[in-house]
Amino acid sequence: MIVVLEKNVNDKQLENIIKHLEDFGFAIHKSAGEERMILGAIGVQPNFDTRKIKILDGVEEVYRITEPFKLASRSFKKR
């Protein structure tokens, strides 16, 4: 999962976001650019609701990388 942070996120907000992600069982990879910071949340949590992270202060957007129920999806099946 990719968590895009707001431009003006402060250290306290960043620590809070990381703590929440770790509490949900994710390992965190932090990547800081010139204007934005993103967090990579590493771990398999197929039923995780991304809204739990979107509501935190300092979070701009959350993107799920893997699809839930991947093995049952049409995109996985060969035709």
LINGIQUI-V34348 format. One record per helix or strand of 3 or more residues. SS is the DSSP state (hx for helix, st for strand). FROM is the first residue (numbers start at 1). LEN is the number of residues. If there is no record, write none. Layout:
{{SS & FROM & LEN} {SS & FROM & LEN}}
This chain:
{{st & 2 & 4} {hx & 11 & 13} {st & 27 & 6} {st & 37 & 6} {hx & 51 & 4} {st & 59 & 5} {hx & 70 & 3}}
